[in-house]
Amino acid sequence: MPWTTRDLPYAESPSPMAGQCSYAGAVDAEARASTQTLRLLELYAKRGPTTDAEAAKLLDIERSSINARRRPLCARGIVIAVDRVTNQETGIINTRWGLA
C-alpha cells in the first residue's frame, strides 16, 4: 500500500484522481487526529484515568476516534490500562485509561 510522507495510507486505484482524493482525505485526517490526540492526553493529565466512553463524552469526540487515538499511545507506553470499573447502568466492565 502506498504511503504519504507522513506514513498515512491512501487507496490504490487505476484512476489518478481517486488516489489523490484518498491522499487528500488522509492528509486532512492527520491534522484532526493530531489535535484529538493532544486533547486526549490533556484530559488524562487533568482528570486522571477515564474510560473511552467518558473521554468521548467529555471531549465531544466519537468513541471510535478515542479508541483510534488511544491505541498508538498505548503501543508507545504513554497510556496504560489503570483499572476496570463496572458501569452501574449496564453492568458492563470498562477499562479506565491514564498516563503511564
N, C-alpha and C positions, 0 to 999 in steps of 0.2 A: 504494500500500500504506500503511495506517495505521501510525503510529509511536507508541511510548511517549514520555514526556517526555525520556527519555534516549536517544532515537534507536534503539530496538530494534524490529525488525519483529514483527508478530503477524498471524496468519491472519485474513483476512476471511471472514465466514460469515454466513448468514442467521440463525443461532442465536446470540443474545447470550451464552449460556453457553459455547459453543465459542470465541468470540472472547476471553472473559475467561480461559478456561483457557490459551489460547495466550499471552495477555498475561502471566499469572502465571508461565508457564514461561519467558518471555523475561526477566522481572524476576529470577527465580531464577537463570537462567544468567548474568546480568550480574554478580552477586556472585562466582560461581565464576570467570568469565572474568577479572575484575579480579585476583583472588588468583593465578590461574595466570600472568597477565602479569607480575605483580611477582616471582613465583618464577623465571620465565624470565629476567628482567632481572638478578636477583641471581645466577643461575647464570652468565650471561655475564660479569658483573663479577668473580666469584670464580674461575671456572675458565678463562675465556677462550673462544675460539671452539669451538663444538661443532656436530656435525651434528644434524639434527632427531631422528634415531633415538637418539643419545646423550642428548640433552636429555630425550626421553620416558622413557628408562630411568632416568636419574638423578633425575628429578622424579616418577616413577611417574604419568605423565600419558599418555593416548593420544597417539600420534604425530599424529593428525588434529587434536587440540586444540593441540598445539605449533605446527603449521602455521598454524592459525587465529589464534593469539596473536601469532606472529612477523610475519605479513603486514602488519598495520597498523603495527607498529613499523618495518618496512622502508619502508613508504609515507611515514612521517614522517621518515625518515633517521636514526632512533635505532639501528637494527640494519642491518648491511650484510653482504654475502657477503664473507668474508675470503679463503678459498681453497677448493680442491677436494682431496679425498683419495679414494684408492681403497680400498674395503673388501677386505681380504685374503682373506676367505672367499668373497665373491660376485663380486668383480671390478667391482662397480658403483661408479661415481664419485659421490660425495656432496659437497654444498656444506657448508662449515663457516661458521656464522653467528656474529657477535660484535657488540659495541658499536662504534658509529662513532667 
